[in-house]
Amino acid sequence: MNFDFEYFNNQIESQKIEIVNKHQSANYVLMVLINGLPIDQINYEAFDEDDVIDTYLSLDEAITNESIEGEITLDPNHSYTRMIALRSKIYEMENLEKFRPPSPFSFL
Amino acid sequence: METMDDLYACKEILNNILLLKVAHRAGVDMNVFHSYIPNEFYGFDQSWELFITAITNLFEQCDFIAPYDDEAEVIETKSYWLNLAKQESQEDYKGLVIILDDGIPQFDDSYVGGYTISNWYTGYAEVHSIEKGIVIEYDEEDGAIDWTNVFAFLAQILERGTRNKEELTNEVAV
């Protein structure tokens, strides 16, 4: 069986762009919220009022469980949780120990 | 976000972002705002702070009278504005916000509750039309007011006034 990698790749790329674009402005609002962006650094053209309202309402959907003490469990697939995970990953990468492989050349 | 309190804090921040977005659309200079994240330095009731900053910069003149201010002079001033807004009685537990601007058209008096996007606000504001101005009588006895909601309403009124003015200018030009 021949597998058309070219076709497969094109399909994935086109769908990926479609999904990202669809939620781009709502994701921007989440990014502002999570990172606490300063007022003068917020791009107000990147989202509209409905995006903020949608994000507001969707936060309730992120909670899968609430304990009597008020502690909550978040849905790992919710966009808020994913954005938090992404931020943690970026933070981890920024703080990775710098590693330089030894050079085979004595002058380097 | 680990507790329900964190969730409420996130929602309050989002409500403040919404107010900033409305202010930006209305043409307020965004450099006048300090912070939208509740903190002890700028006050935990960020919504009121942002609201006052926004209206001060959007309209020509603004002033407010806090609830329970029972000085004779304040009561007299309060009565003056409420009479102008055709309101007969005044309650000492209600606060007042007075806005004056040539661009404000006449509009039907309205009631703005606290239900833009949240469901825990229980305060309310009555928005009265006066000539080239607005008088807001607000009651926070049973809970805070969603000032984002109130500001969005005011921005809408001003936008209508500006549009009417432009249409009139265009008609004169034609």
Chai-1 contact restraints between the chains, C-beta under 6 A:
chainA,res_idxA,chainB,res_idxB,connection_type,confidence,min_distance_angstrom,max_distance_angstrom,comment,restraint_id
A,L33,B,I13,contact,1.0,0.0,6.0,A-B,restraint_1
A,G36,B,I37,contact,1.0,0.0,6.0,A-B,restraint_2
A,I39,B,M30,contact,1.0,0.0,6.0,A-B,restraint_3
A,I39,B,F33,contact,1.0,0.0,6.0,A-B,restraint_4
A,Y44,B,K21,contact,1.0,0.0,6.0,A-B,restraint_5
A,Y44,B,H24,contact,1.0,0.0,6.0,A-B,restraint_6
A,E49,B,K21,contact,1.0,0.0,6.0,A-B,restraint_7
A,V52,B,L14,contact,1.0,0.0,6.0,A-B,restraint_8
A,V52,B,I17,contact,1.0,0.0,6.0,A-B,restraint_9
A,V52,B,L18,contact,1.0,0.0,6.0,A-B,restraint_10
A,I53,B,I117,contact,1.0,0.0,6.0,A-B,restraint_11
A,Y56,B,K11,contact,1.0,0.0,6.0,A-B,restraint_12
A,Y56,B,L14,contact,1.0,0.0,6.0,A-B,restraint_13
A,Y56,B,I117,contact,1.0,0.0,6.0,A-B,restraint_14
A,L59,B,C10,contact,1.0,0.0,6.0,A-B,restraint_15
A,G70,B,T3,contact,1.0,0.0,6.0,A-B,restraint_16
A,G70,B,M4,contact,1.0,0.0,6.0,A-B,restraint_17
A,E71,B,T3,contact,1.0,0.0,6.0,A-B,restraint_18
